[in-house]
């Protein structure tokens, strides 16, 4: 796609070039969506990448806890 072009989205095409759901910038992922280039070593990009890893770690722990409670409750129901 050329510079300044429009991104196609959906069947009708003609979406906004921001990306995300309906051009809102929300991509449906956990954490933040950082758009820093790989060679960018600024403090902002470094902090935001670390913050993103923290959010992903917390979400992973929550998912594991929910799975654990579901499995443990199903074993206690079978034991009764």
C-alpha positions in Angstrom: 0.0 0.0 0.0 1.4 3.4 -0.9 1.9 6.2 1.5 -1.3 8.1 2.3 -3.4 5.3 0.9 -6.6 4.0 2.5 -6.9 0.6 4.1 -9.7 -1.6 3.0 -11.9 -3.0 5.7 -14.9 -5.3 5.5 -17.0 -6.1 2.5 -17.6 -2.5 1.5 -14.0 -1.4 1.8 -13.0 2.2 2.3 -12.1 2.0 5.9 -10.0 4.5 7.9 -6.2 4.1 7.9 -5.9 4.2 11.7 -6.2 0.4 12.0 -8.1 -1.5 14.6 -11.8 -2.1 14.8 -13.6 0.4 12.6 -10.5 2.6 12.6 -10.6 3.2 16.4 -7.1 2.0 17.1 -8.5 -0.9 19.3 -7.1 -4.1 17.9 -8.9 -6.6 20.3 -5.7 -7.6 22.1 -4.8 -7.6 25.8 -2.4 -4.9 26.9 -1.4 -1.9 25.0 -0.7 -1.8 21.3 2.7 -0.2 20.9 3.6 1.1 17.5 7.3 1.8 18.1 9.8 0.7 15.5 12.2 -2.1 16.5 15.2 0.2 16.4 13.5 2.8 18.6 15.1 2.6 22.0 13.4 5.7 23.6 12.5 5.6 27.2 8.8 5.8 26.3 8.8 2.8 24.1 10.9 0.8 26.6 8.5 1.6 29.5 5.4 0.9 27.4 6.8 -2.5 26.2 7.5 -3.4 29.8 4.1 -2.3 30.9 2.6 -4.4 28.1 4.5 -7.5 29.4 3.2 -6.8 32.9 -0.4 -6.6 31.6 0.0 -9.9 29.7 1.5 -11.6 32.8 -1.4 -10.4 35.0 -4.0 -11.6 32.4 -2.2 -15.0 32.2 -2.3 -15.4 36.0 -6.0 -14.5 36.1 -6.8 -17.1 33.3 -4.8 -19.7 35.2 -6.6 -18.9 38.4 -10.0 -19.3 36.7 -9.0 -22.6 35.2 -7.7 -23.8 38.5 -11.0 -22.9 40.4 -13.1 -24.5 37.6 -11.1 -27.7 37.8 -10.9 -27.8 41.6 -14.7 -27.2 41.9 -15.5 -29.9 39.4 -13.4 -32.4 41.4 -15.1 -31.5 44.7 -18.5 -32.0 43.1 -17.5 -35.5 41.8 -16.3 -36.5 45.3 -19.6 -35.8 47.0 
